Amino acid sequence: MGTLMSRIIVMLLLLGCIGENSAVYAASSSYTGVGQGTVAVLSFQEASAEGTTASDTTSAAASGQGLQFNDLWDLVAGAQGFQYPIFLTLIIGLFLIFGKVYELIADRRAGGALERVRFPDMDLRHIVMKVANQPDSMMARLAATLLNVFQTQGRGETLHDEIVNFVRFQQDRFDTFKRRVDFLSDTAGALGLLGTVWGIFSVFSAGTSDKQQILIGMGVALITTLLGLVVSIILNLSSTEVFSFFNRRLDQITNKADELRFRLMEIAMHKEEPLPEPDAHWHEPAPTPELTVETTTNQQPKGTKARSASPARATQPVTEAASARPATAATEVSLVEPVVVEKMEVVGVPDAAPVNTLLEGVQVCLRGRGDVPVPDERVVVEVIQGEGTLGTGQDRLVCSTNEAGKASFDWRLGTKAGPQTIRIQVDGKQRDDLVREMTVVAQAGPPDQYAQHGNNQGAPVGQALPKPLVVCLKDAYGNPVAGYPVTFEVDQGDGTFSNGMSSATIITDERGCASVNFSTGKTPGLNTITAHVAEHTLTFQAMGIEI
């Protein structure tokens, strides 16, 4: 801004010098520059109107009949009133310019502390606290926007778009200011031109041969033109310098924002657990077995609920046996003891399955002593881990065994990858051997979402890029896809991967990311790398820089 202010001061001093030396404009005995042109015009006018010679006009002018300007204000007064609107445009323009300069300087001071921070050395919590405690500035607003987007989405792919949008918004704001200053500059020039036309018009419309009147009219024309040009130059020069300062300021902010963006992307890449989505629904684990719902809802004392295999069929043999053979009645009565559940088996539950898989016909088999099926026994099933559902969408259901001692139900796994568990127990039975907890590891589905990191880097020829090229995969539900092959190939340039070849196949890790180091070739220029994921492709660009 020191350069801008010095240039404005030089222009004002130049304007003062023009006023101090304005006596050369008068029609004196020594004619130079504009004075010679004025004498020539007067000589032509006198030759037409009065038939005199050019030497007569020169003699008359030399005798002291002309305009005399002693200083700047005499020169300005020669504009015959046009100086007021011209200077008004100058005052308004300088007011806008100094206001914008003050705004930019104040913003630089307010954001200076944040711009001196080294984001690569800070974790996310300290970055958030640092940004939150900063005074209002363009840098603070942009950093807050980036943090808000990152914490909302949990990834940094869209942060570059936020920076671009911020820069475009600030440029649009500055364009509004610049259009106003340009309008004032054009207005000053137009007012000078209007004064020129008015001065010439006053000379010819008067129809007089009075040399003093002619000089006054021509003076109005020339002075208004001079003032308009000087004011226009001052406003244009000042606007250009402010624009240059604004661009430098914007470059400083975007460079610091890119540093923050890279740090946030690094944090996201190295997080072991992805950040939750804003609309994610987390299910808390169900109560532990000691605090199950059964202990509070089942009011029937233990042992009071005994069921026979078939009551109707059991009483008939006892009656007949008692009437036919009374001596052995006690032996026959022992046959009507109820069938007690001794063993429970669960079939149809795999160790792992893709997320959102429907496990149909999961069976619970109850057996008594002698491997006898236990019918009409109530079985309680409930989800205790994960987002899965039972039956038609509930997280708890009760089913009964059939004549074969089997009860079946459907279990749909949730959409979040990881272990998902259900608890199965016989209703009213508190024995540990009649409780099963079945766990299925829900695995991510096929890739459906793709993200890339490390694009648009540069490095000296023959050297590795500062950051690896990374492709991260997620399924349709946002789960990282681990164990999936990603093939990187060089399509343009002579760069190579860490294996020394122009192609490399990398398996995604538990975060769903496949990363590979890339080195530019010996030829400077653009290198294009394509990452193939099944039928999908992603393109990276890296620049080999010749130093």
Secondary structure, DSSP 8 states (H G I E B T S, - for coil): -HHHHHHHHHHHHHHHHHHHTGGGGS--SS--THHHHHHHHHHHHHHHHT---HHHHHHHHHTT-S----SHHHHHHTTTTTHHHHHHHHHHHHHHHHHHHHHHHHHHHHHHHHHT--GGG--HHHHHHHHHTS-S-HHHHHHHHHHHHHHHHSSSTTHHHHHHHHHHHHHHHHHHHHHHHHHHHHHHHHHHHHHHHHHHHHHHHH----HHHHHHHHHHHHHHHHHHHHHHHHHHHHHHHHHHHHHHHHHHHHHHHHHHHHHHHHHHHH-SS----TT---------GGG-THHHH--S-TTS----S-HHHHHHHHHHHHHH-GGGHHHHHGGGS-----EEEEES--SEEETT-EEEEEEEEEE-GGG-B--S-EEEEEEEESS-EETTTBSEEEEE--TTSEEEEEEE--SS-EEEEEEEEETT---GGGEEEEEEEEE--S--EEEEES-SEEEETTSB-SS-EEEEEE-TTS-B--S-EEEEEEEESS-EETTSSSEEEEE--TTSEEEE-EE--SS-EEEEEEEEETTEEEEEEEEEE--
